[in-house]
Amino acid sequence: MAAPNAQQSEIRYLNPVTVDVRKKKYCRFKKAGIKYVDYKDPEFLKKFLNEQGKILPRRLTGTSQKFQKKVAQAVKRARHLAILPFVTDLMK
């Protein structure tokens, strides 16, 4: 049998121990001073949609509640005017 110190040094983990260092989420609208979300700008609105065309939640984008509502309204208006698709396979 090996010495106790040898056993402790041979302990290996399946996955490396990682420490999550997350960047602080911020509202890009407040930081940039944007007051109006333009529904006629599809490239800007695509930043808030996933590949299927669904609106990303606040917890992923970091957008404040006030601007998340404005983004959702702008996306819905753009979809209604056929600027953005309702559903798609690959948007980005």
Phi and psi in degrees as a GROMACS rama.xvg file:
@    title "Ramachandran Plot"
@    xaxis  label "Phi"
@    yaxis  label "Psi"
@TYPE xy
-79.1329  162.036  ALA-2
-67.554  152.019  ALA-3
-59.3694  -33.9917  PRO-4
-66.3063  -34.3899  ASN-5
-67.7651  -37.6541  ALA-6
-65.8574  -41.1243  GLN-7
-66.5458  -34.9971  GLN-8
-75.0046  -19.1447  SER-9
-93.2013  3.54704  GLU-10
-70.124  124.856  ILE-11
-125.15  142.465  ARG-12
-98.3703  146.666  TYR-13
-65.6564  -41.9894  LEU-14
-116.108  139.569  ASN-15
-64.2398  144.615  PRO-16
-72.2831  121.111  VAL-17
-116.402  147.113  THR-18
-112.724  120.042  VAL-19
-75.8792  121.523  ASP-20
-115.064  98.8105  VAL-21
-95.7676  142.553  ARG-22
-74.3396  145.917  LYS-23
-68.3143  130.507  LYS-24
-73.2738  145.197  LYS-25
-141.604  155.696  TYR-26
-85.583  114.221  CYS-27
-66.4373  -22.1292  ARG-28
-72.6984  -45.2435  PHE-29
-67.1511  -38.1861  LYS-30
-66.8042  -39.8394  LYS-31
-88.4219  -8.64951  ALA-32
76.2472  26.3253  GLY-33
-80.6382  130.969  ILE-34
-109.851  -19.9347  LYS-35
-129.831  130.607  TYR-36
-96.3387  115.036  VAL-37
-83.8337  119.831  ASP-38
-75.7778  -10.3037  TYR-39
-90.8946  5.15925  LYS-40
-111.175  88.0962  ASP-41
-67.338  -31.5869  PRO-42
-65.6302  -37.6851  GLU-43
-69.9354  -41.3458  PHE-44
-69.3267  -26.1095  LEU-45
-64.5901  -21.5076  LYS-46
-66.5113  -20.4876  LYS-47
-104.979  13.3868  PHE-48
-120.746  150.596  LEU-49
-91.0994  -171.261  ASN-50
-64.5679  -29.5312  GLU-51
-84.4307  -9.15516  GLN-52
97.9732  8.16396  GLY-53
-82.1728  149.736  LYS-54
-75.1829  129.305  ILE-55
-73.042  143.843  LEU-56
-74.7858  164.585  PRO-57
-61.3923  -35.7388  ARG-58
-65.6428  -20.5695  ARG-59
-93.219  -38.5593  LEU-60
-88.8842  -25.4618  THR-61
82.1019  8.38585  GLY-62
-72.0986  143.601  THR-63
-71.5325  162.054  SER-64
-61.7355  -39.2443  GLN-65
-59.0284  -47.2259  LYS-66
-81.7248  -24.3135  PHE-67
-63.5072  -39.1685  GLN-68
-64.6551  -40.4099  LYS-69
-67.336  -38.348  LYS-70
-64.908  -44.7459  VAL-71
-61.1173  -43.0392  ALA-72
-64.7237  -40.7717  GLN-73
-66.3895  -39.9511  ALA-74
-65.1483  -42.3116  VAL-75
-64.131  -39.1051  LYS-76
-66.3695  -41.7182  ARG-77
-65.2522  -36.2743  ALA-78
-66.1509  -41.7271  ARG-79
-64.0716  -34.5065  HIS-80
-90.88  8.10792  LEU-81
65.2743  26.8515  ALA-82
-81.4318  -36.4011  ILE-83
-120.057  147.256  LEU-84
-78.2238  152.189  PRO-85
-71.1707  -46.3933  PHE-86
-139.584  143.125  VAL-87
-154.544  162.003  THR-88
-82.8435  -50.1159  ASP-89
-131.162  105.56  LEU-90
-88.4777  -41.4544  MET-91
